[in-house]
Amino acid sequence: MKKRAISPHKIWLAFFALWALFLSGVFNSFFGPPGAIQAFRLSRLLNSKQVRLAVLEEDQVKIEEESLRLEKSRLAQEREIRKTLGYAGKDEIIFDFTSTHQSAPRR
């Protein structure tokens, strides 16, 4: 009996088919995520965290500026206290535009 040799084309085709299956994520439950997919996910996560960090740093700068303003300015302190407690200054007028009752809808 003659043994049939497997052609190099079939070997390469099988190799690329297995490689494509591995990259597609079919074998994730056995081997974990492949490096390329995991690197892509980690890259997206890094980008989102960097955006969040930039927003938080901007907020920190605003808070520090407000803190300095409140530490140095007595008028700013008084205004913030009145705003927090709901008081009005001697020369301030408060307009309340909230309605105490809801009107019935018109037909």
C-alpha positions in Angstrom: 0.0 0.0 0.0 1.1 3.5 -0.8 1.0 6.2 1.7 -0.4 9.5 0.5 1.6 12.5 1.5 -0.3 15.5 2.7 0.4 18.4 0.3 2.0 21.6 1.7 -1.0 23.5 0.5 -3.3 21.5 2.7 -1.0 22.0 5.7 -0.9 25.8 5.2 -4.7 25.9 4.7 -5.2 23.9 7.9 -2.8 26.2 9.8 -4.5 29.4 8.6 -8.0 27.9 9.4 -6.9 27.1 13.0 -5.3 30.5 13.3 -8.5 32.2 12.2 -10.5 30.2 14.6 -8.2 31.1 17.4 -8.3 34.8 16.6 -12.1 34.7 16.3 -12.5 33.8 20.0 -13.9 30.3 19.5 -11.3 28.9 21.9 -11.6 31.6 24.5 -13.1 29.2 27.1 -10.0 26.9 26.7 -7.1 29.2 26.3 -8.4 32.6 27.3 -8.5 35.6 25.0 -5.8 35.8 22.3 -3.2 38.5 22.6 -4.5 40.6 19.7 -8.1 40.8 20.9 -7.0 41.4 24.5 -4.6 44.1 23.4 -7.4 45.8 21.5 -9.7 45.7 24.5 -7.0 46.9 26.8 -6.2 49.7 24.4 -9.9 50.9 24.4 -10.0 50.6 28.2 -6.8 52.7 28.5 -8.3 55.4 26.2 -11.5 55.6 28.2 -9.6 55.8 31.5 -7.3 58.6 30.1 -10.4 60.6 29.0 -11.9 60.1 32.5 -8.6 61.1 34.1 -8.5 64.3 32.0 -12.1 65.2 33.1 -11.3 64.5 36.7 -8.1 66.7 36.5 -10.2 69.5 35.1 -12.6 69.2 37.9 -9.8 69.2 40.4 -8.4 72.4 39.0 -11.9 74.1 39.2 -12.3 72.9 42.8 -8.8 74.2 43.8 -9.6 77.6 42.2 -12.9 77.8 44.0 -11.2 76.8 47.3 -8.6 79.5 46.9 -11.3 82.0 46.0 -13.3 81.1 49.2 -10.1 81.2 51.3 -9.1 84.7 50.2 -12.3 86.6 49.5 -14.7 87.4 52.4 -17.4 88.4 49.9 -17.2 85.0 48.2 -17.5 83.3 51.6 -20.6 85.3 52.5 -22.2 84.7 49.1 -21.5 80.9 49.4 -22.9 80.9 52.9 -26.1 82.7 51.9 -26.5 80.4 48.9 -26.1 77.3 51.0 -28.3 78.4 53.8 -30.9 80.1 51.5 -30.4 83.6 53.0 -30.5 86.9 51.1 -28.1 89.8 51.6 -29.2 93.3 52.4 -29.0 94.4 48.8 -30.2 91.2 47.2 -33.7 90.3 45.9 -34.7 86.7 45.5 -37.2 85.6 42.8 -38.9 82.3 43.4 -40.3 80.9 40.1 -41.3 77.5 41.4 -45.0 76.9 41.5 -46.7 75.6 44.7 -49.4 73.9 42.8 -49.8 72.2 39.5 -52.4 73.6 37.1 -54.7 71.1 35.4 -53.8 70.4 31.8 -55.8 72.3 29.2 -57.9 70.4 26.6 
